[in-house]
Amino acid sequence: MGKGFRGTVTDHPNFDANSDAEALYNAMKGFGSDKEAILDLVTSRNNAQRQEIRSAYKSLYGKDLIADLKYELTGKFERLIASLMLPPAYHDAKEIKDAIKGAGTDEKCLIEILASRTNEQIHSLVEAYKDAYGRDVEQDVIGDTSGHFKKMLIVLLQGTREEDGVVHADLVEEDAQALYAAGEEQWGTDEAIFIMLLGNRSVTHLQLVFDEYQKITEKSIEDSIKSELSGDFERLMLAVVQCIRSRAMFFARRLYKSMKGLGTADNTLIRIMISRSEIDMLDIRECFRLRYDKSLHNMIEDDTSGEYKRTLLKLCGGDDDVAGEFFPEAAQIAYKMWEISAMSKVQLRGTVHPYAEFDPGSDAQDLRKAMKGFGTDEDTIIDIIARRSNDQRQVIRQAFKSLLGRDLMADLKSELSKNLCRLILGLMMTPPEFDAKMMRKAMEGAGTDEHALIEILVTRSNQDIQAMCEAYQEAYKKSLEDAIHSDTSGHFCRILVSLAQGGREEGPADLDKAVQDAQALGDACNADSDEMMDKFMSILCTRSFPHLRRVFQEFVRCTNKDIELIIKKEMSGDVKNVMLAIVRSVKNQPSYFADRLYKAMKGLGTDDRALIRIMVSRSEIDLFNIRKEFKETHDASLHDFIQVEALVGDTSGDYRKTLLMLCGGED
């Protein structure tokens, strides 16, 4: 299938500029205006035709069409329709002007436009800016920015990047080594090398450089930029890299961030929907669906209203079938995402480390002093327990009993209350004890917390699961497998029991076997539901995570579909949720936990049990990585999210303080 036209707005057949100008005039004359007629006409003409309509309107009525539209319409709808009537270069110029005028600067707007435009678009923007404002855009950007951020913007404003397809084969490895030497290999960073290479080499050449860089460093160029650069310069260079990898995915990310959470970044939403509607909106839609598990159409539907929403949906061009085949670019991106995931050697980092001046006897005495007498010194308890590793906490438990003849856990339980008590007691348990307790809590009582069962059994290692099963048997005099059988049923029960064996294969991928497994999964999609489930279970519940990364990558090649989309189409309920959890954990486990934390805190109320479970269980393993993924996906730090929750839920006071200490800092 050829690339072809990838926009959603095309030229209107049987176009008549005078007739359209008359229709718009009639829609605006008299009392009130026919907004539906305006949005239908404007969104069903491409930009070149809109410019002819503007000229015809002035010739017929001696009036400026954009001025009349602004007078008749209001709010976001007016902004959207008026912007659609501007030529693309003048729209970009206006966005740049608005980004740098006044007291503050909209750095994200500057980054988005200058990182994503072609040489030709940059040159047109520069000319349009000069024509519209009588000023030089480069000088205005220089006057409003500083440092390496300013230097890179000026490089991009030259519009001199080598054309796509230009590859210097003899320089690919040399450029990758130069980027490595400029960052990861030395103390400090030689930003000039990053600016020169990322600002001038062709897209095709840099894609090869990034692949070579990953082979050299076992890190993606994105991860290196995050560790070596900072602030607006970091965000700009990441945007450049993302656009080089895939402009469509870059814009999908920007659109998602413009609509998620409370409030909508309407300027961003309008700018992207307009600027990409005649270029690559179909690819953006597919990348959006690939990354965020919902269509762009549905997110606009949920996040906007009125004529503004209807206009955006017209530009979007349709709602994507959740299980449809990939467009060519999206399939390539999906395959590449698994490739990067398989090649990356991520250094997992916790936020809680062994305390350097550890004295268990002293800690035990201080804890006892904090709990005896009238009132409780929560600050001392939190300061000791949240700053010690789990191994050190177990030594404190023993010292407390040896020195004082008392059970520390019982004393803490009697002195603390509510979520602070649950959090502190969770920290004082060994990881197997804590996981066993969380499994028990998920299954006791009237309802079952299926998400907790899934999260624990999917993400723990074989050794973790085996230790948890022993702890469960010891604490509750019943096997975990029997408990699962008693509380769940059907395929979901079978999957959980399979995972609870702790018998997943270990070790690297077997590439030949990965191709066979991918083909087997593809064939199973055409079988009956029981046969399909058996095959998916036999592979997803038993193969090692490195191997499954390769299986899911080859699945894209075999079927032109994504494994997640197949699971969503063919499965339902808890079975779908556990299979999706496996896939997402294989793809990027810190990202999976970041998503779980976000869902635990967003909306009305907080799922404190999930929040405590993840913060306790990951604090010494990968909570630092989870923080980074949280910031990347949700554009807010985990630290800030926990802070905000103090206003709407029970993450206040000492409970919140302990969570923030475990979080380990603000990104």
Disulfide bonds with the S-S distance in Angstrom:
none
